[in-house]
Amino acid sequence: MQACSRFFPGFQPALVAGFIGVVLAAVAPRGLADVRLPALFSDHMVLQRGIPIKVWGWADEGESVTVEFRGQRVVAAPGVGGRWDATLKSASAGGPFVLAVTGRNRVEVKDVLVGEVWLCSGQSNMEWPLSASAAPEADIASAGNPNLRLFTVPKLKAREPVADVKASWQLCSPATVPGFSAVGFYFGRALQTALKVPVGMIHTSWGGSPAEVWMSEHVLRGDEEYRRQIVDTYAGSLARYREALAEWEREKADAEAAGKRFEKGRPREPWRPSELYNGMIAPLVPFAVKGAIWYQGESNAGRAWQYRRLYADLIENWRRDWNQPDFYFLGVQLAPWDRNKNRNVAQILSDPVASDWAELREAQGIVAKRLKGVGHAVITDVGHKDDIHPPQKRPVGERLALAARVIAYQQRIHGLSPEFESATFKNGKAVLRFANVGRGLVVRGDRLVGFVIAGPDQKFVRAEARLVGNQVVVSHPDVPEPVAVRFGWADYPIVNLFSADGLPVSPFRTDDWPLLTQPKP
């Protein structure tokens, strides 16, 4: 440039450099020009059969993007921000196939299967890995299955919905399955075996999370109760946490300066409403799925009455976002747990008490009955008295798969737990009838346990119960005029009434008396 200035008077290097820059920018490929797909569209993915397939990604505005799959060819145009969306017609199960997306570049997603796709979400019992479940060695060793694919959403708390995650699909194998959700694995394996089609499991969960962090801010703010009790209380909770944290840090520093051991636990930061929805659900929408399995509720048990609405609204929230009215939702009833009270079985049976965990189980059942396409797995026989994380996860996943076969796939099998249907009180006895009894009811043990009975004074006592056909007759000599019966109504239910198909009867109550978590007038 300096040489040009000597030979050409008036030459301005800055102008020439700017001109060259403009020319190079016009002819050189730009970084944003490349078509990009979200992480869900990676090699080994599974696409949902039987419904339209949503494909999306990013490219330059004005660029033409072509999506090709199994003979289909759809053209999409990026909108503001470069986001483009395409919809493929529904496809039958099969594979492997190649999904190709072409713009200024070409992206090919290989080894694509079409079958059934399910989300698995919730808190720690859903997050619980296969490697830490009961006797996992044989299941891990035999996990190799090219028709079962796994996708784990990384943990992310976000204040606003994010567009993508950093993950990829994995083939189910002894190398990939140990850290995957045990419940998700057992569900997917059982479903794949029963349906004989590929199955993809998308795991997105976080231990200790309450339901409201998995819901959108729009839904929470749009409800007066949620806004007042959940959204608006967060600022105060955060302020109290920061004060407690500052005090904790001072105490820790003082202890260390004095050479003393400091064992006080660090304060827990409060959950921000919607933060896991933003970071771990929003980026999955609108990837076509069959539905979700959900193991959560421990963190909402103290608000069990509210959960009757909150759980239902979470389901409807996801259904609207996915724009899938037939988005199936299968929950897990809370596992039995005695809150580390160090009681023995005799003490538990002889001490009928109110239970917010029982109320949460009831809320789960109410939602399952009220909303179409919703069900749950009953696991009163696989809890752990002194552990909130019972290690037996295989029965949980397999019972969810049975429920899916009945509710989502309309198979005529006995896959649902028996449920209370009606009661008749007469001559000092209560006669209980049940639905979903399958091949009939059976008692595991010498005598039927788990029932309590009360008269008009609302004082429950341990009841005498016997199975007559598929009905249960309940009584107690000290309750001559019974008006209410409860079954399995405890933090840690001890029950032994099952269907002959091996499924435990769901806990229930016949009364409508006020509950622990019910708001006072």
ZISUL-V170154 format. One record per backbone hydrogen bond with DSSP energy under -1.0 kcal/mol. CO is the residue of the C=O (numbers start at 1). NH is the residue of the N-H. E is the energy in kcal/mol with one decimal. If there is no record, write none. Layout:
[[CO,NH,E] [CO,NH,E]]
//
This chain:
[[1,5,-1.5] [2,6,-1.4] [3,7,-1.6] [4,8,-2.2] [8,11,-1.8] [12,16,-1.7] [13,17,-2.9] [14,18,-2.0] [15,19,-2.2] [16,20,-2.7] [17,21,-2.1] [18,22,-1.9] [19,23,-2.1] [20,24,-2.7] [21,25,-2.2] [22,26,-1.5] [23,27,-1.7] [24,28,-2.5] [30,33,-1.3] [36,58,-2.6] [38,41,-1.9] [40,42,-1.2] [42,45,-1.4] [45,113,-2.4] [47,115,-2.9] [53,88,-3.0] [55,86,-3.2] [57,84,-2.2] [58,36,-2.6] [60,63,-1.8] [63,78,-1.0] [65,76,-3.5] [66,102,-2.8] [67,74,-2.7] [68,100,-2.4] [69,72,-2.1] [72,69,-1.7] [74,67,-3.4] [76,65,-2.9] [79,82,-2.4] [82,59,-2.1] [83,79,-2.9] [84,57,-1.9] [86,55,-3.0] [88,53,-2.1] [91,50,-1.9] [94,114,-2.9] [97,112,-2.7] [99,109,-3.2] [100,68,-2.9] [101,107,-3.3] [102,66,-2.9] [105,103,-3.4] [107,101,-2.8] [109,99,-2.6] [110,44,-2.0] [112,97,-2.1] [113,47,-2.8] [114,94,-2.0] [115,49,-3.1] [116,200,-3.1] [117,290,-3.6] [118,202,-2.7] [119,293,-2.5] [120,204,-2.7] [121,295,-2.1] [122,206,-2.2] [123,126,-1.6] [123,127,-2.2] [124,128,-2.0] [128,182,-3.0] [129,132,-1.2] [130,133,-1.6] [136,140,-2.7] [137,141,-2.5] [138,142,-1.7] [140,143,-1.5] [145,148,-1.9] [147,199,-2.6] [148,172,-2.0] [149,201,-2.5] [150,170,-2.8] [151,203,-3.3] [170,150,-2.8] [172,145,-2.2] [173,177,-2.2] [177,180,-1.4] [178,131,-2.6] [180,130,-2.1] [181,185,-2.6] [182,186,-2.7] [183,187,-2.4] [184,188,-2.6] [185,189,-3.0] [186,190,-2.1] [187,191,-2.5] [188,192,-2.6] [189,193,-2.2] [190,194,-2.0] [191,195,-2.8] [192,196,-1.8] [198,116,-2.6] [199,149,-2.5] [200,118,-2.4] [201,151,-2.3] [202,120,-2.6] [203,153,-3.1] [206,209,-1.6] [210,213,-1.3] [211,214,-2.0] [212,215,-1.1] [212,274,-1.1] [213,276,-1.1] [213,277,-2.4] [216,220,-2.0] [217,221,-3.0] [218,222,-1.3] [220,223,-1.1] [223,227,-2.8] [224,228,-2.3] [225,229,-3.0] [226,230,-2.4] [226,231,-2.1] [227,232,-3.0] [231,234,-1.1] [233,237,-2.0] [234,238,-2.8] [235,239,-2.1] [236,240,-2.3] [237,241,-2.1] [238,242,-2.4] [239,243,-2.0] [240,244,-2.5] [241,245,-2.9] [242,246,-2.3] [243,247,-2.1] [244,248,-2.5] [245,249,-2.6] [246,250,-1.9] [247,251,-2.6] [248,252,-2.5] [249,253,-2.3] [250,254,-2.5] [251,255,-2.3] [252,256,-2.5] [253,257,-2.4] [254,258,-1.6] [255,260,-3.0] [272,275,-2.0] [274,278,-2.6] [275,158,-1.7] [275,279,-1.5] [276,280,-2.7] [277,281,-1.6] [277,282,-3.2] [278,162,-2.3] [281,284,-2.1] [282,285,-1.1] [284,287,-2.3] [290,328,-2.0] [291,119,-2.4] [292,330,-2.7] [293,121,-2.4] [294,332,-1.6] [295,123,-2.1] [297,300,-1.5] [300,303,-2.2] [301,304,-1.4] [303,307,-1.7] [306,309,-1.4] [306,310,-2.7] [307,311,-2.3] [309,313,-2.9] [310,314,-2.2] [311,315,-2.0] [312,316,-2.4] [313,317,-2.3] [314,318,-2.3] [315,319,-2.3] [316,320,-2.4] [317,321,-2.2] [318,322,-2.6] [319,324,-1.8] [324,327,-1.6] [328,292,-2.6] [329,375,-1.9] [330,294,-2.6] [331,377,-2.3] [336,384,-1.3] [338,341,-1.3] [344,348,-2.1] [345,349,-2.6] [346,350,-1.8] [348,351,-1.0] [355,359,-1.5] [356,360,-2.0] [357,361,-2.1] [358,362,-2.1] [359,363,-2.2] [360,364,-2.3] [361,365,-2.1] [362,366,-2.6] [363,367,-2.2] [364,368,-1.9] [365,369,-1.7] [366,370,-2.0] [367,371,-2.5] [371,374,-1.1] [373,329,-2.2] [375,331,-2.7] [377,333,-2.7] [379,382,-1.6] [384,387,-1.4] [385,338,-2.7] [391,134,-2.4] [391,393,-1.4] [393,397,-2.4] [394,398,-2.6] [395,399,-2.2] [396,400,-2.0] [397,401,-1.9] [398,402,-1.9] [399,403,-2.3] [400,404,-2.4] [401,405,-2.2] [402,406,-1.5] [403,407,-3.2] [404,408,-1.8] [404,409,-1.7] [405,411,-3.3] [411,413,-1.9] [413,415,-1.5] [418,506,-2.5] [419,435,-2.9] [422,433,-2.7] [424,431,-2.9] [426,429,-1.5] [429,426,-2.5] [430,474,-2.8] [431,424,-2.0] [432,472,-1.7] [433,421,-3.0] [433,422,-1.3] [435,419,-2.0] [437,440,-2.3] [440,500,-2.9] [442,498,-2.6] [443,445,-1.0] [450,488,-2.3] [451,463,-2.5] [452,486,-2.3] [453,461,-2.2] [454,483,-2.9] [454,484,-1.6] [455,458,-2.1] [461,453,-2.4] [464,475,-2.3] [466,473,-2.6] [468,471,-2.1] [471,468,-3.3] [472,432,-2.8] [473,466,-1.8] [474,430,-2.6] [475,464,-3.0] [476,479,-2.1] [484,454,-2.2] [485,510,-2.3] [486,452,-2.5] [487,508,-1.8] [488,490,-1.6] [491,337,-1.7] [496,444,-2.6] [497,505,-2.6] [498,442,-3.0] [499,502,-2.2] [503,499,-2.5] [508,487,-2.8]]
//
